Amino acid sequence: MNKVLSMFVMAVMMFTANLQAQTPQYTYTAATGGNYIPLGDGATWDNYRSQFLYLPGDFAPAISGVGFITRIYFRAWQNSVSTTYNNFKVDIGNTTSTSLTGTYVTGLTSSIPASTVTLPAATANSWIPIDLPTPVYVDMSQPLVIDVSQTGKVGGIGGYILYAGGVPINPIYTGSTQTYGLTSNPTGTARRYSYQFGFDFFLGFPCNKVPESQIAGPDIVCPGKQFTLSPTTYYADATYAWEYSDNSGATWFPHPSTVGLLGEIKDAINIARSYRLTITCKNNSTFTFKTNIKEVKIAPFYYCYCDNGAASTAGLDIGNVKVINMNSGDTMLNNGNSTPPQNNTTANRAYTNFQYPPNKEVIMYRDTVYRFLISQINSAATFTPSNVAVFIDLDRNGIFDPGERVLTRNINGGSQIPNTEFDTYRIPMTAQIGLTGMRVILSSGNIDSCGFGMAQGEVEDYLVDMRYEPCNGPGNAGTLASTSTKLCPGYDYITENAGYETTKSELQKVWQVSGDNIFWTTISNTSNKDTLMRVFSGQPLYYKVRMVCPRTKDTTYTSALKIDAREGYKCYCFSQAVGGNPKNSSNPKDSSDIGGIVFHTFNTNTGGAHLLNMGAQEKRTDHTDLSPMQLDVDSTYGLTVYHTQRTAVHGDAKITVFMDFNNDKEYDAPYERVYTGYTNVGNFTVVDKVTIPSTVITGVPTGMRIILNNDIGPSIPSDEACGPYTSGETEDLMVQFNKRFAAGVGIVGGISNLGVFPNPAKDVCKVQFSGAKDAKEVSVSITSVTGQKVYQQMYKHDGGNFTQEVNVAKLSRGVYYVEVAADGQKAMQKLVLE
């Protein structure tokens, strides 16, 4: 029983206990006398076991269908004290028989494992409740068996005489209805005798609130093979509306299958199919719940070979299967027990599947000889000849072809190893690499690969991991490449090893790292990995991969790959989509990209679909190694940004563009945020213009950043150009501003490109200029329109570009003039304070 089911059944047990108190929901009360077995008082009645049989129609009120027995009851014949039993045990289940014999019924479900259990005191004619820690799922349209046993009372105190006696009232009974005896005995005595008995039964949760459930069933199935899907929680008074989709949830249809007693449906598919279930309470349709989508995929071919199995489970079976690599002497498979060869009670199978965990694949290599040993066992006392065969699907086509029979032998009593036959086989060089099937068949008759026509015998299925022949010398370690070999700190990169030797098995690869290309360290948890994802810290590193052939100890290496730091002037604050966009995801968290940019001479718009664009999976693109775009001050340029998405449904996005006008390696918002726009379902390409102001630093490369973010609200990553965000893309470029004409007003002598940012300002502004290369000091003063000097400060200067932050928070709002003086040269710029 799954964990969820156990929890809800246990919850309903508590509900039922409160509702029913000490009276069973369903009872059988025909017996009129008393009996000590199996819970009687006194030491004489310790260590007793009894099985009771009840048939459909025995209980009142009438009950049929399937559900869970949550508590059982026996009726006390006389007053009894509370009693604690050692190894008290209760098993419950269905049987097909209408009578019991001296042999106990097997295959029942354990509801109380052998443990110390205390039962309550009882008065005459009252019911003795026995709670079941594990409720038992039964079909009340079938005969029911209750098995109770104990090994003695703690302290020898207590015990119960139970209401019993008389023959069963149901005429359907064909014989005995009770088997009893000492717990230690494997068999007991059968008699036609009945006990008063009751139980609580759970058909489903009451639907008096919004239901909660999910879909239980297989994740993979074979084509055309029927399977069952069911709700994990069943509500008795609810409707179950199943839907299916064959296109990953784009379109849904009602499922035509008839809904079963517990809300389940059956289906058979040939392509992957998605399912969802809506549960609605019958008495209140507002109480409705729709489950998560469950996808059922088609299983790989190696799980889906033809049907198989013997007609009878008795008689011959496979005892042991052994596969030995004759080249290395290694045993690749040793499964099963071949003793005893006769009178073996485990010889009761027609088909056994060893393909699934914890069973492991049988590793085999091309061009390698294997010995197959198959032994037989028999449930009978005498030897029976058999035919054995082993098939391996060497071409991985999902069929055991006649030419893929790798062993054919007959076990006739004269075998070198008793009850065992063996043969050898060399795996051909044409065997296809990968997982495939192996089938072992033992039959009293002729053998075909599907196991048809077998009167006695067994079929066993295994998985084979077919590999290239083992290495016998040095291998090609491959070549390393990276998504980027020059990075700014904080950004991730993926290094990949490709082109390495793949046509030999057992070659072992591991990644190594070095800070100086001399001393190398092995990177943990990188054995046989093709890719390595790291975040660049700013420290250049070297990588290589070492390859070793364990058989010969030959070692080879890839050439070293250096991951270096990008030039500092190309590195701005971190900006990147981090939601994740794996290639095989149909609903990635990071679903959007910049599909193309057209700006002056820069053009990356290569076309492609807006939606369902499989190329839309970049989180950041770095163009800073391209030559800087040459932009003229006081000039206007057209801007086009195209929005693409991996998903089928459009999601609006916010586009922001930044330029580092003052070349301080920061994007100073809002002044250097030059554009903000939005895409929508009817306009997923934004077209606008950007004007380059006159107050910029010219003649040097500086940064430009374009961000597309699906978060269209105010946010630091979009509005201030820095930080991670979930979905979208950042693209970084380099530009260079140039003056087409001579210096204009406000430029005197060698001071050029004076700028005050932002302007208007509020609390802080930056004063910048270039030139005055011989100046050692710079004077910055601010004068009001009335001529009053409200600020003056001297700053050291080493020539070249000058940048200084000035605090103007204490100045009143209005218009001012900022004057800089250096080496006898002056320049002035108007400043507005808000």
LUMTOR-723560 format. One record per residue (C-alpha): residue in one letter; y, z, x. Coordinates in steps of 0.02 Angstrom, whole numbers, padded with zeros to 5 digits, always signed. Each point is the difference from the previous one (the first is absolute). Example, Ala and Ser with C-alpha at 12.3 -4.5 7.8 and 13.67 -1.06 7.14 Angstrom:
A-00225+00390+00615 S+00172-00033+00069 
//
This chain:
M+00000+00000+00000 N+00169-00046+00073 K+00129+00132+00038 V+00120-00047-00139 L-00139-00001-00129 S-00062+00169+00058 M+00174+00074-00017 F+00028-00059-00177 V-00175+00048-00058 M+00025+00174+00073 A+00166+00010-00091 V-00083-00044-00164 M-00133+00133+00034 M+00138+00129-00001 F+00072-00077-00158 T-00171+00001-00083 A-00034+00179+00056 N+00157+00062-00084 L-00031-00105-00154 Q-00183+00040-00026 A-00005+00179+00064 Q-00186+00046+00012 T-00066-00121-00131 P-00073-00167+00056 Q+00070-00162-00069 Y-00177-00067-00026 T-00155+00105-00034 Y-00188-00006-00026 T-00054+00154-00100 A-00177-00034-00064 A-00090+00129+00110 T-00032+00170-00081 G-00087+00111+00130 G+00036+00066+00176 N-00055-00046+00176 Y+00025+00070+00175 I-00001-00168+00093 P+00102-00044+00100 L+00126+00147-00004 G-00109+00145-00058 D+00027+00182+00043 G-00111+00097+00119 A-00068-00052+00171 T-00145-00090-00083 W+00116-00140-00055 D+00091-00028+00164 N-00018-00167+00091 Y-00026-00109-00155 R+00048-00178-00039 S+00001-00094-00165 Q+00044-00175-00061 F+00048-00027-00182 L-00003-00166-00093 Y+00115-00041-00146 L+00006-00165-00094 P+00139-00095-00088 G+00022+00073-00173 D-00048+00179+00052 F+00177+00067+00003 A+00122+00048-00134 P+00125-00070-00031 A-00072-00171+00040 I+00056-00073+00167 S-00026-00165+00088 G+00083-00098+00138 V+00041+00047+00179 G+00103+00141+00070 F-00004+00159+00103 I-00097+00161-00033 T+00121+00132+00061 R-00091+00161-00050 I-00175+00044-00062 Y-00058+00148-00107 F-00163+00091-00036 R-00014+00124-00144 A-00041+00183+00033 W-00150+00071-00097 Q+00057+00179+00031 N+00138+00098+00085 S+00014-00032+00189 V+00108+00063+00142 S+00096-00113+00119 T-00122-00068+00128 T+00023-00078+00173 Y-00132-00124+00060 N-00044-00061+00174 N-00011-00189+00025 F+00044-00033-00180 K-00008-00188-00026 V+00034-00120-00145 D-00037-00187-00001 I+00034-00114-00148 G-00034-00182-00039 N-00074-00132-00112 T-00179-00060-00004 T-00089-00140-00091 S-00149+00109-00046 T-00025+00088-00166 S-00114+00132+00076 L-00017+00104+00157 T-00150+00022+00114 G-00047+00124+00133 T+00099-00107+00124 Y+00184+00042-00004 V+00121-00141-00045 T+00096-00058+00153 G+00165-00093+00021 L+00103+00130-00093 T+00180+00044+00048 S+00035+00167+00082 S+00131+00094-00102 I-00028+00171+00079 P-00072-00009+00176 A-00114+00142+00054 S+00121+00146+00015 T+00032+00179-00055 V+00056-00005-00182 T+00046+00140-00120 L-00026-00023-00186 P+00090+00110-00129 A-00072+00138-00107 A-00063-00058-00170 T-00037+00075-00168 A-00146-00052-00108 N+00023-00171-00081 S+00153-00040+00108 W+00018-00151+00112 I-00009+00022+00190 P+00126-00123+00079 I-00038-00080+00169 D+00149-00093+00073 L-00038-00156+00102 P+00107-00020+00157 T-00049-00183+00001 P+00002-00075-00176 V-00143-00121-00028 Y+00021-00174-00071 V-00136-00037-00128 D-00043-00121-00139 M-00035+00096-00160 S-00091-00149-00074 Q-00138+00033+00129 P-00118+00149+00022 L+00081+00145+00092 V-00083+00113+00131 I+00067+00172+00051 D-00076+00077+00159 V+00034+00186+00033 S-00072+00104+00143 Q+00031+00162+00098 T-00084+00100+00138 G+00033+00177-00063 K+00129+00122-00064 V+00117+00088+00121 G-00056+00181+00005 G-00138-00040-00125 I+00120+00045-00141 G+00021-00092-00164 G-00073-00159-00070 Y-00004-00085-00170 I-00128-00036-00135 L+00049-00166-00077 Y-00018-00064-00178 A-00154-00113+00008 G-00162-00040-00086 G-00077-00123-00117 V-00025-00187+00015 P+00147-00123+00002 I+00062-00058-00168 N+00034-00178+00055 P-00150-00112-00044 I+00047-00120+00142 Y-00072+00121+00127 T-00166-00067+00065 G-00058+00151+00098 S+00060+00150+00099 T+00183+00051+00001 Q-00002+00133+00136 T-00067+00007+00178 Y+00002+00171+00083 G-00068+00094+00149 L+00046+00092+00159 T+00151-00074+00088 S-00099-00015+00160 N-00133-00111-00080 P+00025-00190+00005 T-00077-00018-00173 G-00006+00103-00158 T-00086+00021-00167 A+00051-00109-00148 R+00002+00061-00180 R+00069-00052-00169 Y+00130+00138-00017 S+00187+00001-00039 Y+00151+00110+00043 Q+00163+00028-00091 F+00125-00093+00107 G+00182-00055-00007 F+00129-00090+00103 D+00183-00053+00007 F+00031-00185+00014 F+00152-00098+00055 L+00027-00177-00065 G+00177-00018+00068 F+00171+00082+00015 P+00102+00022-00159 C+00142-00127+00000 N+00141+00120-00045 K+00121-00049+00139 V+00037-00151+00108 P-00168-00048+00079 E-00020-00011+00188 S-00137-00102+00080 Q-00038-00133+00129 I-00133-00135+00016 A-00165+00040+00084 G-00114-00138+00061 P-00047-00107+00151 D+00129-00075+00116 I-00109-00149+00046 V-00135-00089-00100 C-00114-00149+00024 P+00041-00160-00095 G-00075-00003-00174 K-00073+00175+00013 Q+00040+00118-00143 F+00094+00161+00038 T+00081+00140-00100 L+00178+00066-00002 S+00040+00164-00088 P+00142+00124-00021 T-00011+00150+00116 T+00049+00112-00147 Y-00070-00032-00173 Y+00093+00044-00160 A-00110+00007-00155 D+00132-00045-00129 A+00088-00141+00091 T-00003-00189+00009 Y-00033-00092+00163 A+00087-00168+00024 W-00059-00089+00158 E+00095-00144+00078 Y-00039-00116+00145 S+00096-00117+00114 D-00067-00138+00112 N+00166-00032+00089 S+00040+00168+00081 G+00084+00073-00153 A+00119-00143-00040 T-00084-00032-00169 W-00105+00120-00103 F-00127-00030-00139 P-00102+00115-00114 H-00175+00025+00070 P-00132-00069-00119 S-00134+00128+00045 T-00054+00126-00132 V+00063+00173+00045 G-00143+00123+00027 L-00026+00175-00063 L+00101+00078+00143 G+00135-00133+00006 E-00091-00107+00128 I-00015-00190+00010 K-00118-00117+00090 D+00049-00158+00090 A-00062-00132+00122 I+00121-00102+00106 N+00004-00142+00125 I+00176+00027+00065 A+00103+00157+00033 R+00061+00079-00161 S+00125+00137-00040 Y-00023+00125-00142 R+00107+00126-00091 L-00035+00114-00147 T+00112+00067-00138 I-00060+00160-00085 T+00082+00043-00166 C-00034+00155-00106 K-00059-00047-00174 N+00093+00140-00088 N+00164-00029+00092 S+00034-00173+00068 T+00149+00064+00099 F-00126+00084+00114 T-00047-00151+00106 F-00037-00024+00184 K-00023-00154+00109 T-00105+00020+00158 N+00039-00068+00171 I-00065-00174+00036 K-00174-00007+00075 E-00048-00156+00095 V-00183-00049+00015 K-00032-00126+00138 I-00147-00113+00036 A-00114+00079+00130 P-00035-00089+00165 F-00152-00115-00006 Y-00107+00119+00102 Y-00003+00125-00144 C-00051-00132-00127 Y-00167-00079+00042 C-00125-00049-00134 D-00083+00130-00112 N-00153+00083+00070 G-00131+00134-00018 A-00182+00028-00046 A-00061+00009-00179 S-00076+00172+00029 T+00070+00148+00096 A-00175+00069+00030 G-00115-00055+00140 L+00065-00086+00157 D+00169+00039+00079 I+00089-00030+00164 G-00024+00153+00109 N+00103-00036+00155 V+00106-00144+00065 K+00037-00007+00185 V+00101-00129+00098 I+00000+00006+00191 N+00112-00100+00118 M-00126-00065+00126 N+00136-00045+00128 S+00070+00176+00011 G-00143+00103-00074 D+00120+00078-00125 T-00063+00042-00175 M+00125-00078-00119 L-00082+00062-00161 N-00129+00134-00037 N-00002+00035-00186 G-00131+00088-00106 N-00158+00103+00020 S-00170-00084+00010 T-00105+00158-00021 P-00111+00035-00086 P-00058-00180-00024 Q-00098+00042-00160 N+00028+00126-00139 N+00185-00010+00042 T+00103+00065-00146 T+00157-00087+00065 A-00081-00171-00028 N+00086-00020-00166 R+00136-00130+00029 A+00016-00183-00046 Y+00169-00032+00084 T+00108+00100+00120 N+00174-00047+00062 F+00049+00062+00173 Q+00160-00103+00013 Y+00125+00135-00045 P+00060+00154+00097 P-00062+00113+00071 N-00121-00138+00053 K+00063-00098+00150 E-00006-00186+00034 V-00140-00064+00113 I+00087-00071+00153 M-00075-00163+00063 Y+00054-00124+00133 R-00021-00186+00016 D-00128-00063+00125 T-00086+00170+00001 V-00183+00040-00038 Y-00041+00135-00129 R-00164+00079-00051 F-00021+00040-00185 L-00128+00132-00051 I-00040+00028-00184 S-00119+00136-00062 Q-00067+00029-00174 I-00039+00155-00103 N-00101+00015-00160 S+00002+00121-00146 A-00186-00035-00023 A-00141+00080+00100 T-00071-00164+00067 F+00070-00132+00117 T+00072-00157-00081 P+00036-00159+00101 S+00178-00066-00008 N+00113-00140+00058 V+00162+00038+00091 A+00151-00107+00039 V+00175+00020+00070 F+00144-00117-00044 I+00170-00008+00087 D+00141-00105-00074 L+00040-00081+00167 D+00123-00128-00069 R+00089+00128-00111 N-00009-00110-00154 G-00059+00138-00118 I-00177-00069-00015 F-00159+00045+00094 D-00054-00176+00043 P-00184-00036+00041 G+00045-00031+00182 E+00079+00173+00012 R-00166+00093-00015 V-00008+00085+00169 L-00165+00093-00028 T-00156-00042-00101 R-00153+00110+00020 N-00146+00075-00096 I-00049+00184+00006 N-00189-00008-00023 G-00067+00159+00078 G-00032-00077+00170 S+00176+00021+00068 Q+00028+00060+00177 I+00110+00136-00073 P-00081+00068-00159 N+00083-00059-00161 T+00132-00090+00105 E+00034-00180+00050 F+00127-00068+00122 D+00069-00159+00075 T+00143-00057+00111 Y+00142-00120-00034 R+00144-00069+00105 I+00164-00009-00093 P+00060-00181+00019 M+00166-00047+00080 T+00047-00081-00166 A-00004+00165-00096 Q+00169+00027-00083 I+00100+00149+00062 G+00041+00142-00120 L-00083+00109-00131 T-00149-00076-00088 G-00155+00053-00095 M-00176+00046+00055 R-00141+00019-00126 V-00169+00082+00033 I-00139-00036-00126 L-00172+00078-00014 S-00110-00069-00140 S-00179+00005-00061 G+00020-00186-00042 N+00094-00150+00062 I+00176+00024+00067 D+00159-00089-00046 S+00172+00050+00060 C+00052+00067-00170 G-00153+00109-00021 F-00058-00087-00159 G-00180+00013-00056 M-00037+00162+00091 A-00127+00108-00091 Q+00013+00138+00130 G+00115+00021+00148 E+00181+00030+00043 V+00157-00094+00051 E+00128+00078+00117 D+00172-00072+00038 Y+00099+00033+00159 L+00162-00060+00078 V-00002-00086+00170 D+00152-00005+00112 M-00030-00164+00091 R+00093-00011+00164 Y+00020-00116+00148 E-00119+00026+00144 P+00051+00147+00114 C+00115-00028+00147 N-00078-00022+00172 G+00155-00013+00109 P+00190+00003-00002 G+00089-00055-00159 N+00169-00078-00034 A+00114+00147-00045 G+00124-00111-00093 T+00189-00021-00001 L+00132+00122-00064 A+00148-00045-00107 S+00127+00105-00096 T+00110-00021-00152 S+00142+00035+00121 T+00006+00030+00187 K+00180+00064+00001 L+00053+00134-00123 C+00133+00125-00043 P-00056+00182-00012 G-00079+00055-00164 Y-00075-00167-00052 D-00186-00029-00012 Y-00098-00141+00077 I-00178-00063-00012 T-00094-00055+00154 E-00152-00111-00028 N-00148-00049+00107 A-00066-00175-00038 G-00113-00128+00082 Y-00123+00129+00068 E-00188-00028+00015 T-00079+00004-00173 T-00166-00087+00027 K-00081+00146+00090 S-00042+00170-00073 E+00024+00174+00071 L+00160-00043+00094 Q+00115+00150-00009 K+00189-00012-00002 V+00133+00135+00016 W+00190-00003+00016 Q+00092+00070+00150 V+00184+00039+00030 S+00109+00022+00154 G+00182+00040+00034 D+00005-00089+00169 N-00142-00130-00005 I-00089+00102+00135 F-00074+00157-00077 W-00092-00030-00164 T-00056+00117-00139 T-00128-00037-00135 I+00073+00013-00175 S-00109+00109-00113 N-00076-00071-00159 T+00025-00182+00052 S-00179-00050+00038 N-00037-00177-00059 K+00164-00015-00093 D+00088-00166-00003 T+00174+00066-00039 L+00106+00146+00056 M+00153+00058-00099 R+00131+00104+00091 V+00182+00054-00019 F+00112-00042+00147 S+00080+00155+00078 G+00116-00092+00118 Q-00117+00019+00149 P-00076-00166+00060 L-00190+00001-00005 Y-00142-00112+00058 Y-00161-00031-00097 K-00167-00076+00041 V-00178+00000-00070 R-00153+00043+00102 M-00167-00080-00045 V-00168+00068+00061 C-00178-00065-00018 P-00102+00163-00005 R-00162-00083+00055 T+00073-00067+00164 K+00156+00110+00017 D+00104-00158+00027 T+00183+00034-00039 T+00142-00121-00036 Y+00182+00021-00054 T+00132-00096-00093 S+00163-00039+00088 A+00127+00138-00023 L+00129-00019-00138 K+00169+00082+00022 I+00096+00071-00149 D+00180+00014+00062 A+00163+00069-00063 R+00121-00121-00080 E+00174-00012+00074 G+00106+00147-00056 Y+00138-00104-00079 K-00129-00075-00119 C-00059+00169-00065 Y+00080+00078-00153 C-00058+00140-00114 F-00175-00008-00077 S-00014-00105-00157 Q-00166-00057-00073 A-00105-00009-00159 V-00141+00127+00013 G-00090-00013-00168 G-00147-00096+00070 N-00051-00179-00037 P-00183-00032+00048 K-00051-00182-00015 N-00144+00036-00120 S+00104+00106-00121 S+00043-00072-00171 N+00128+00138-00033 P+00081+00050+00165 K+00134+00134+00006 D+00104-00114+00110 S+00003-00156-00109 S+00162-00090+00052 D+00063-00100+00148 I+00149-00100+00057 G-00070-00174-00026 G+00140-00086+00090 I+00178+00016+00068 V+00131-00135+00021 F+00156+00057+00093 H+00104-00116+00110 T-00123-00072+00128 F-00140+00121-00047 N-00129-00067-00124 T-00171+00077-00034 N-00022-00065-00178 T-00165-00093+00013 G-00032-00002-00189 G-00148+00076-00090 A-00028+00080-00169 H+00108+00142-00063 L-00150+00091-00076 L-00181+00013+00061 N+00061-00048+00173 M-00135+00058+00119 G+00120-00018+00146 A+00111+00137-00071 Q-00065+00147+00100 E+00123+00035+00140 K+00084+00169+00013 R+00125-00052+00134 T+00038-00157+00098 D+00091+00004+00166 H+00099-00157+00046 T+00104+00084+00136 D-00079-00101+00139 L+00078-00158-00072 S+00167-00054+00069 P+00143+00089-00091 M+00082-00098-00139 Q+00178-00047+00049 L+00119+00055-00138 D+00189-00023-00001 V+00117+00138-00054 D+00102-00029-00159 S-00134-00123-00055 T-00113-00003-00153 Y-00186-00044+00001 G-00122-00035-00139 L-00146+00123-00022 T-00164-00035-00092 V-00143+00125-00013 Y-00163-00046-00088 H-00113+00135-00077 T-00191-00020+00001 Q-00140+00114-00063 R-00188+00020+00018 T-00021+00057-00180 A-00007-00100-00162 V+00145+00094-00081 H+00180-00004+00064 G+00083+00160+00059 D+00190+00005+00020 A+00067+00029+00176 K+00162+00052+00084 I+00062-00102+00149 T+00123+00074+00125 V+00071-00084+00156 F+00078+00090+00148 M+00094-00056+00157 D+00046+00109+00147 F+00181-00057+00013 N+00051+00131+00127 N-00157-00019+00106 D-00035+00188+00005 K-00187-00021-00038 E+00025+00074-00173 Y+00026-00075-00171 D+00154+00093-00063 A-00007-00004-00189 P+00087-00050-00104 Y+00112-00102+00116 E-00143-00088+00090 R-00102-00025-00159 V+00058-00177-00033 Y-00105-00042-00154 T-00093+00083-00143 G-00093-00100-00132 Y-00150+00006-00117 T-00144-00113-00048 N-00075-00006-00174 V-00134-00096-00092 G+00119-00145-00035 N+00089+00001+00167 F-00109+00040+00148 T+00109-00092+00126 V+00172+00074+00037 V+00138-00116+00061 D+00167+00067+00059 K+00126-00001+00144 V+00041+00115+00144 T+00170+00002+00087 I+00018+00058+00180 P+00157+00108+00017 S+00123-00015+00144 T-00027+00178+00058 V-00168-00022+00085 I-00060+00013+00178 T-00018-00176+00066 G-00097-00080+00138 V-00152+00116+00000 P-00167-00008-00097 T-00005+00124-00143 G-00118+00042-00143 M-00024-00073-00174 R-00123+00076-00125 I-00061-00063-00169 I-00098+00120-00113 L-00094-00044-00160 N-00053+00159-00091 N-00088+00014-00169 D+00090+00166-00025 I+00158-00068-00080 G+00085+00168-00021 P+00115+00084+00127 S-00099+00041+00156 I+00032+00033+00183 P-00123-00134+00062 S+00091-00136-00099 D+00178+00064+00002 E+00011+00066+00178 A-00127-00116+00084 C-00110+00138+00070 G-00165+00078-00052 P-00169-00042-00076 Y-00023-00064-00177 T-00153-00044-00103 S+00007-00185-00043 G+00095-00145+00075 E+00045-00063+00174 T+00129+00020+00137 E+00052-00146+00112 D+00102+00029+00158 L+00103-00136+00087 M+00132-00014+00136 V+00173-00077-00023 Q+00151-00022+00112 F+00179-00005-00064 N+00125-00120+00079 K+00186-00037-00020 R+00045-00181-00028 F+00188+00027+00025 A+00116+00098+00114 A+00027+00184-00034 G+00106+00035-00155 V+00123+00133-00050 G-00033+00172+00067 I-00067-00060+00168 V+00102+00037+00155 G-00048-00040+00180 G-00179+00039+00049 I-00044+00105-00156 S-00095-00110-00122 N-00104+00015-00159 L+00079+00165-00053 G-00090+00062-00152 V+00001+00156-00110 F-00157+00032-00103 P-00020+00034-00142 N+00165-00053-00071 P+00044+00074-00124 A-00067+00162+00072 K-00019+00175-00070 D-00048+00134+00127 V-00050-00090+00160 C+00038-00172+00074 K-00049-00089+00160 V+00126-00083+00115 Q-00067-00143+00106 F+00064-00135+00114 S-00052-00104+00150 G+00091-00044+00160 A+00116+00111+00106 K-00135-00004+00132 D+00106+00090+00131 A+00054+00142-00115 K-00062+00176+00039 E+00075+00084-00153 V+00038-00054-00178 S+00129+00077-00115 V-00035-00004-00187 S+00141+00047-00118 I+00024-00009-00188 T+00173-00019-00078 S+00051+00011-00182 V+00105-00135-00084 T+00152+00115+00023 G-00026-00002+00188 Q-00072+00176+00014 K-00137+00012+00132 V-00139+00099-00084 Y-00137-00020+00132 Q-00007-00032+00188 Q-00143+00020+00123 M-00043-00061+00176 Y-00177-00061+00037 K-00086-00048+00162 H-00048-00183+00016 D-00105-00097+00126 G+00059-00171-00052 G-00078-00126-00119 N-00042+00044-00179 F+00079+00159-00068 T-00065+00097-00152 Q+00065+00168-00058 E-00027+00097-00161 V+00160+00080-00070 N+00004+00140-00130 V+00133-00039-00131 A-00061+00121-00135 K+00160+00106+00014 L+00119-00145-00025 S+00072-00039-00171 R-00048-00156-00094 G+00108-00150+00037 V+00038-00137+00128 Y+00005+00033+00187 Y+00006-00099+00161 V-00126+00027+00139 E+00065-00041+00175 V-00103-00008+00159 A+00076-00007+00174 A-00091-00030+00163 D+00062-00052+00172 G+00172-00045-00069 Q-00074-00104-00141 K+00012+00039-00186 A-00073-00057-00164 M+00026+00058-00181 Q-00105-00005-00160 K+00042+00056-00177 L-00110+00138-00074 V-00012+00052-00183 L-00061+00176-00042 E-00076+00031-00172 
//
